[in-house]
Amino acid sequence: MPHKTALPKICIALGLPTVDQLMTHARQEADSGETFLEFRLDYLSQPIQGAQVIKDFLERYPQVTVLATCRRHQNHGHFNGSIEEQIGILDAAIKGGARAVDVEIESAENIQPRLEGLRSRSWLVVSYHNFGGTPSLDAVARRMLKIPADAYKIVSTARKPTDNHRVLSLAKSQPRMPLVLLAMGETGFPTRVLSTAMGGLFTYAAPNGQSGTAAGQVSARMLRNVFRVEKFTKAARIYGVIADPVRHSISPAVHNRAFQFRRLDSIYLPFLVHPAQLKDFFLFAEKMPISGFSVTIPHKQKIIRYLDIVDPQARRIGAVNTVFKKGGKWRGTNTDVQGIVGPLSKRIRLSKASVLVVGTGGAARGAAFALTDAGAKVAIVGRNADRVRALAKVCDAEPLLREQLDSRYFDALIHATPLGMHPHEDGCFFPGRIPAEIVFDMVYNPLETKLLKHACEQKKECVDGLSMFLEQAALQFETWTGETAPRSAMEKAAREALGF
């Protein structure tokens, strides 16, 4: 049996329909410095041709480790042949130079005597996939341990935040079992970042600039450069942002850059949390444990009921965007306030200004209270007249209907709704005349929203949402870490994430 050294931490999954495409993409990854590639031979119309591709590829890139997989369609793969044919293809892949092969548990259980022949010449990875949810994983582990192997890949689908902990905790409950642990889907993304630090052998990534072979895969470049999967340790402090949707957020890029700049062993992740899953998220946060997190749409108001302590200003606003743990208690505050007041006060004297706030959600509440506290005369407008009146009453502002704006004009306008946010860039509350001299759009993705385009055309002074985002993010960083926020580094990371 050959000596089996450790595998690299990131495996690029390549699933292409032709041998030419497979070779082209494999070369691109190798040329960019990647050293661990999965060749999904079942994606090829003639999988047996993959063995020659592996041989030809490794002649040019001998430093690269190739993992060969030929998953049958009965097990969510693309191969329509028999198990015997499947094993024959993997055997040929090993002869071509593959250092590891993946056999799904359903095939392994039916052809166990043949597996030792594969294992004697390569790493044998026995894999389990559940595309419906996350079952009892200890039972899955016991089933898989009946098959001798070098590694056991257990992949479920995360339907709620605590599924991530159930997957990751398997490494602790099965300390002698060499594991690859992942949860598919956007909800399961944190496992792709955390698994190797928590005991997993390696994680999977999509090819750079291409879609992956499983839901939730992102590029190796993102795993390595944004989330630093090869840098942080098991002792790292975990932070993140909870939202629905969350994929568009640039917060991970910004805060991870700040942690890197300050040389902190910390990681910041996007957590997809649906509206009915806040309680489940807090269970997950306790178990991981999570040290703090940002809160955005749609959770800024409902989060309050799950907190032990809320600072007076955030309580009065009725919205929290920053949560941290201190003394064993979950505490909430609102850094949006300074994110609004700071950029706007550089342009006008708020105590003498009239300001129109558009919206009635958590961000709008923060803006309205911050501005009235600063002495501004505030009016509120929105799509729901009842919510407009309710917010105006609690923050001593003037409620307005949209049609009333035709005869009104303000020193500044704060847009605090999701209209115009990626991926719905065409949304705009003011398709025509904008009733203010300064237009401050809290949406930062895209940086130039349709509202700001209209404002520029009407010769208004424009303030993009990045100003507010960076101010509140800097205060979040300082709240969590006690360190001074590296604002220039954070702004650079934000602009890079937005494509500027």
C-alpha positions, 0 to 999 in steps of 0.5 A: 500500500502506498504512503498516504500523505495528507490531502490539501485543504481545498478541493476544486470540483470539476464537472464538465460534459466533454474531455476537452472542457475538463482538461481546459478547466483543470489546466486553468485551476492548476495554472492558478496554483490549485493543487487538489482537483476532483474530476467528476467523471460521471459528467462525461458522456463516456466516463471511461475517457476520464482515465486518459484525461487524468493521465495526460493532465498529470504528466503536465501537472504532477504536483496536483492531486486528483480525486476521481468520482463517478457517481451513479444517477441513482445516487444523484450522479450522472453515471447510468452504468452498473456498479461493476462498471463504476468500479472499473472506471475508478480502477482505470482512473487510479491507473491514470494517476488519480491519488484518491477515488470517491465511492458513494455508500450505496455502491460501496455496500454492494461491492465491498470486496472490490474496494480493497483493490482500490484502497491498496493503490489510492485514498478511498473516500466513501461518501454519503449525500442527503439532498433532502435534509440532515438526518441522524448523522451518528447513525450515518457514521455507524453505517459508513464505518462498516466499510473500511476506508481512508476518509468518510465524506458526509454531506447533508442539506441544511434547512435551518441554522442548527443543521450546520452545528449538527454536521460540524459537531460530528467531527467531535463525536467521532474523533477517530473517524477521518471525515469530510463534513459539509452541508449543502445549500445557502443555509449550509454555507458556513460548514464549507468555511468552518469544517477544516478548522473543526476537524474535517480533512478538506472542503470543496470549492467551485472552479474560479469563475464557474458554477460548482457541482453542488448547491452552496459551493463558492470559488476557492479564491473566495474561500482562501482570500475572503474567508481565509480557510487555511489561516484561522484556527479552531479557537477563532472567534466566529462572527457573521451577518444574519439576513434573508437574503444574505448572498448579496452582503459585502459584510463578510469581505469587509469584516474579514479584511478588518480581522486580517488587517488587525491580525485577529484569529476571527472569522465572519460568515454570512448566515441565511436565516429565514424569518421563522428561524430566529429562535433556531439561529440562537440555538445554533449561536449558543452551540458553536459558539458565536461571539457576535453578529450583524443584523439586517433585513428582515430581522432588525426589529424581531431580534429584540425579543431574543436578546437579554439586554438592549441599549436604551437608544436601540430599545427606543428605536425598536431596531437592533443591527449589532449583537454581541455576547458579554457576561454570558448574555446576548446584548443588542445595539444600533450602529446605524444611527451614527452611520446616518448622522455622521455622513449627513452632518458633514453636509448640513446642520441637522438641528436646522434641517428638514429631512424626509425619511422613506420607509418604515422598517428597522433602517427607517426607524433608526434614521427617524430617531437619529434625526429627531434626536439631532434636532431635525424636523422629520417627515416620513413616507412609505408604501403602508400608510398605517405603518407610516403613521405609527412610526411618525407618532413614536418618533415625533415626526410628520406622517405623509402620503406619497401624493402629498410630496408633490407640494413639499421640498426638504433639505435632505431625503433618506431612502431606507427601503430595499427598493433598488437593491441587488438583484432588483436594481430597477426598483425606485420610490421616486421615478419622477421628481425627487423632493429634496436637495440632498439624496442619501440612499442607504442601499449600497449594492449597487453603489449607484442605485436607480434613485441616485441616478435620477438624483444626479440627473436632477442636479441633487447632491448624492450620498451613496449607501457605502458611506453609511455602511462603512460607518456602522460597520466600523462601529460594529468591529470596535464593539466586538473586538475593542480594537480601532477599526481599520477604516481604509482597509474596510473601504477598500474591501467594500469597493472590491466586493462591489466591483469598483 
